[in-house]
Amino acid sequence: MKDIVITGATLRRELRILLGCFIFAVLFDLFSIVKFHRPFTEIFTTIGYEIVIAVVVYLILALIRLIVFLIRKVLTKNNNK
């Protein structure tokens, strides 16, 4: 069985995507705090929710990226015939 090697560039790209998802979750929480007039300490007390939201958004993006990859693979396979 072959080893799976993850390159440094791939790892950095995925970490940047995950960081972007976390920043999105924090901004979403910040928007909710401002909209509903809550204290700003909720940014720190709801960090668990922000992490969960970030992971969910990351998984949704991963699913979309997988679907796009599969569609591209099928389309290029059909064009080569």
C-alpha atoms as an extended CHARMM CRD file, in Angstrom:
* protein
*
        81  EXT
         1         1  MET       CA              0.0000000000        0.0000000000        0.0000000000  PROA      1               0.0000000000
         2         2  LYS       CA              1.3620000000        3.4260000000       -0.9350000000  PROA      2               0.0000000000
         3         3  ASP       CA              1.9170000000        6.1880000000        1.5900000000  PROA      3               0.0000000000
         4         4  ILE       CA             -0.1040000000        9.3390000000        1.2310000000  PROA      4               0.0000000000
         5         5  VAL       CA              2.0910000000       12.4280000000        1.1850000000  PROA      5               0.0000000000
         6         6  ILE       CA              0.6190000000       15.8280000000        1.9120000000  PROA      6               0.0000000000
         7         7  THR       CA              2.8570000000       18.5850000000        0.6220000000  PROA      7               0.0000000000
         8         8  GLY       CA              3.6190000000       21.6890000000        2.6210000000  PROA      8               0.0000000000
         9         9  ALA       CA              1.8850000000       23.8740000000        0.0550000000  PROA      9               0.0000000000
        10        10  THR       CA             -1.3180000000       21.8450000000        0.3370000000  PROA      10              0.0000000000
        11        11  LEU       CA             -1.2010000000       21.9740000000        4.1200000000  PROA      11              0.0000000000
        12        12  ARG       CA             -0.6800000000       25.7500000000        4.1100000000  PROA      12              0.0000000000
        13        13  ARG       CA             -3.5770000000       26.2150000000        1.6520000000  PROA      13              0.0000000000
        14        14  GLU       CA             -5.9360000000       24.1560000000        3.8030000000  PROA      14              0.0000000000
        15        15  LEU       CA             -4.8870000000       25.9960000000        6.9540000000  PROA      15              0.0000000000
        16        16  ARG       CA             -5.5270000000       29.3260000000        5.2290000000  PROA      16              0.0000000000
        17        17  ILE       CA             -8.9940000000       28.1340000000        4.1930000000  PROA      17              0.0000000000
        18        18  LEU       CA             -9.6970000000       26.9970000000        7.7700000000  PROA      18              0.0000000000
        19        19  LEU       CA             -8.4540000000       30.3260000000        9.1300000000  PROA      19              0.0000000000
        20        20  GLY       CA            -10.7410000000       32.1250000000        6.6720000000  PROA      20              0.0000000000
        21        21  CYS       CA            -13.6700000000       30.0340000000        7.9040000000  PROA      21              0.0000000000
        22        22  PHE       CA            -12.8070000000       30.9250000000       11.5120000000  PROA      22              0.0000000000
        23        23  ILE       CA            -12.5870000000       34.6290000000       10.6680000000  PROA      23              0.0000000000
        24        24  PHE       CA            -15.9710000000       34.3450000000        8.9280000000  PROA      24              0.0000000000
        25        25  ALA       CA            -17.4520000000       32.7180000000       12.0620000000  PROA      25              0.0000000000
        26        26  VAL       CA            -16.0410000000       35.4480000000       14.3250000000  PROA      26              0.0000000000
        27        27  LEU       CA            -17.3590000000       38.1980000000       12.0280000000  PROA      27              0.0000000000
        28        28  PHE       CA            -20.7450000000       36.4590000000       11.9210000000  PROA      28              0.0000000000
        29        29  ASP       CA            -20.7850000000       36.3660000000       15.7250000000  PROA      29              0.0000000000
        30        30  LEU       CA            -19.6980000000       40.0040000000       15.8980000000  PROA      30              0.0000000000
        31        31  PHE       CA            -22.5400000000       40.9570000000       13.5390000000  PROA      31              0.0000000000
        32        32  SER       CA            -25.0090000000       39.0930000000       15.7680000000  PROA      32              0.0000000000
        33        33  ILE       CA            -23.6640000000       40.8210000000       18.8830000000  PROA      33              0.0000000000
        34        34  VAL       CA            -24.0620000000       44.2580000000       17.3090000000  PROA      34              0.0000000000
        35        35  LYS       CA            -27.4860000000       43.5000000000       15.8270000000  PROA      35              0.0000000000
        36        36  PHE       CA            -28.9600000000       42.1500000000       19.0520000000  PROA      36              0.0000000000
        37        37  HSD       CA            -27.1920000000       44.6740000000       21.3450000000  PROA      37              0.0000000000
        38        38  ARG       CA            -25.3040000000       42.0640000000       23.3710000000  PROA      38              0.0000000000
        39        39  PRO       CA            -22.1250000000       42.7220000000       25.3960000000  PROA      39              0.0000000000
        40        40  PHE       CA            -18.8730000000       42.3680000000       23.4560000000  PROA      40              0.0000000000
        41        41  THR       CA            -17.5670000000       39.8340000000       25.9840000000  PROA      41              0.0000000000
        42        42  GLU       CA            -19.7110000000       37.3010000000       24.1470000000  PROA      42              0.0000000000
        43        43  ILE       CA            -17.0050000000       37.1280000000       21.4610000000  PROA      43              0.0000000000
        44        44  PHE       CA            -14.8210000000       35.3230000000       23.9970000000  PROA      44              0.0000000000
        45        45  THR       CA            -17.5300000000       33.3520000000       25.7900000000  PROA      45              0.0000000000
        46        46  THR       CA            -18.9060000000       31.9100000000       22.5440000000  PROA      46              0.0000000000
        47        47  ILE       CA            -15.5320000000       30.8190000000       21.1310000000  PROA      47              0.0000000000
        48        48  GLY       CA            -16.6940000000       27.1940000000       21.1610000000  PROA      48              0.0000000000
        49        49  TYR       CA            -19.6150000000       28.0200000000       18.9260000000  PROA      49              0.0000000000
        50        50  GLU       CA            -17.3390000000       29.9920000000       16.6220000000  PROA      50              0.0000000000
        51        51  ILE       CA            -15.0170000000       26.9990000000       16.2770000000  PROA      51              0.0000000000
        52        52  VAL       CA            -17.9410000000       24.6830000000       15.5170000000  PROA      52              0.0000000000
        53        53  ILE       CA            -19.3210000000       27.1280000000       12.9270000000  PROA      53              0.0000000000
        54        54  ALA       CA            -15.8560000000       27.4090000000       11.3540000000  PROA      54              0.0000000000
        55        55  VAL       CA            -15.5320000000       23.6120000000       11.0830000000  PROA      55              0.0000000000
        56        56  VAL       CA            -19.0280000000       23.2850000000        9.5970000000  PROA      56              0.0000000000
        57        57  VAL       CA            -18.3040000000       25.9970000000        7.0160000000  PROA      57              0.0000000000
        58        58  TYR       CA            -14.9630000000       24.3070000000        6.2350000000  PROA      58              0.0000000000
        59        59  LEU       CA            -16.6980000000       20.9480000000        5.6910000000  PROA      59              0.0000000000
        60        60  ILE       CA            -19.3260000000       22.5430000000        3.4430000000  PROA      60              0.0000000000
        61        61  LEU       CA            -16.5600000000       24.1880000000        1.4100000000  PROA      61              0.0000000000
        62        62  ALA       CA            -14.6970000000       20.8780000000        1.2490000000  PROA      62              0.0000000000
        63        63  LEU       CA            -17.8340000000       19.1790000000       -0.0900000000  PROA      63              0.0000000000
        64        64  ILE       CA            -18.3130000000       21.9000000000       -2.7120000000  PROA      64              0.0000000000
        65        65  ARG       CA            -14.6350000000       21.6550000000       -3.7110000000  PROA      65              0.0000000000
        66        66  LEU       CA            -14.9380000000       17.8600000000       -4.0000000000  PROA      66              0.0000000000
        67        67  ILE       CA            -18.0190000000       18.1550000000       -6.2240000000  PROA      67              0.0000000000
        68        68  VAL       CA            -16.2720000000       20.7150000000       -8.4510000000  PROA      68              0.0000000000
        69        69  PHE       CA            -13.2000000000       18.4500000000       -8.6510000000  PROA      69              0.0000000000
        70        70  LEU       CA            -15.3020000000       15.4420000000       -9.6560000000  PROA      70              0.0000000000
        71        71  ILE       CA            -17.2250000000       17.4350000000      -12.2740000000  PROA      71              0.0000000000
        72        72  ARG       CA            -13.9720000000       18.7320000000      -13.7620000000  PROA      72              0.0000000000
        73        73  LYS       CA            -12.5440000000       15.2230000000      -13.8110000000  PROA      73              0.0000000000
        74        74  VAL       CA            -15.5900000000       13.8410000000      -15.5900000000  PROA      74              0.0000000000
        75        75  LEU       CA            -15.6560000000       16.7020000000      -18.1020000000  PROA      75              0.0000000000
        76        76  THR       CA            -11.9430000000       16.3900000000      -18.9480000000  PROA      76              0.0000000000
        77        77  LYS       CA            -12.2960000000       12.6180000000      -19.2150000000  PROA      77              0.0000000000
        78        78  ASN       CA            -15.1650000000       13.0450000000      -21.7050000000  PROA      78              0.0000000000
        79        79  ASN       CA            -13.2430000000       15.6540000000      -23.7230000000  PROA      79              0.0000000000
        80        80  ASN       CA            -10.2420000000       13.3660000000      -24.1440000000  PROA      80              0.0000000000
        81        81  LYS       CA            -12.2650000000       10.5950000000      -25.8360000000  PROA      81              0.0000000000
